[in-house]
Amino acid sequence: MMDGGTAGSGGQEVAVALRQRLTATPPGRLREAVELLVDHAFQVITALRTSPQELDALVQFLTDVGYATDARRQEWVLLADVFGLSEGAFGGTMADRPGVTPSTLSGPFYRDDAPHLPLGANLCRNGLGAPLAVTGRVCAPNGQDLAGAEIEVWHADGSGRYENQDPDNQPEHNLRGRLVADGEGRFHFQTIRPGGYSLPDDGPVGQLARRLGLSLDRPAHIHFAVSAPGHRRLVTAVFDGSDPAIDRDALFAVKPGLIGDFRSSSGRTTLDVVLVLDPDGTPQPQNDQKG
């Protein structure tokens, strides 16, 4: 991509002048962020001797990202995802605490209108896929059962597609539901084994990721959102440890404590999970942007 352009003292002078102009802006997070971005941008321009043609290519890429974004597709979010910015910002805000189930982003396919279902219900509404029996327990770090905890569940089908991105082929609310744990904090339901999938590579972000050799693969996983009085709402996911993409998740969301054991025997697959909630009672910020 390099064309051997030059960016010397002129660029540095512009950076200094811009910083001086920014002093007129009241101190705050916005000014601090812009100053950091300006500093790093001019460091890149100076170090790489960026040419006008390369700058034009960058502007065109950003323009293409905008063109690729519409009501059904968020290419800007994909850009933040693929380069780890989403998980980095989320991890910095919601740092995992020892003894508590790690959190993840809820993803773009979360719905807050999942139907209430009885314990033992089947989340699969079309009967398609390999059956999976899930059992679980919700508790505090000290092992105390959290009776009556509410558990929201959602996941992709066997081909890696969620119901709300595949409305022509899956029934409404397929593979999602809302359950209430019993008096011992336990829950169970039937569903089908989810499949992994790849983030789209037909747009500017996917094409850039392919050029850079970045993974677009997401290992199979099941999302959980768990609420209980006096505890932080937990949004997390359990990943299929046997998925070949487990070590190259495109969204950097796989953590050791979130790798599940999908056990198959005699044609039956089971998964058992333990979800440990933080008892400090601080409300958890909602972030429904990632996958």
FENSULTA-V783682 format. One record per helix or strand of 3 or more residues. SS is the DSSP state (~ for helix, > for strand). FROM is the first residue (numbers start at 0). LEN is the number of residues. If there is no record, write none. Layout:
{{SS FROM LEN} {SS FROM LEN}}
//
This chain:
{{~ 8 14} {~ 28 20} {~ 51 16} {~ 74 8} {~ 84 9} {> 130 10} {> 149 6} {~ 162 3} {> 175 5} {> 185 7} {~ 203 9} {> 220 7} {> 233 7} {~ 255 3} {> 262 3} {> 267 10}}
//
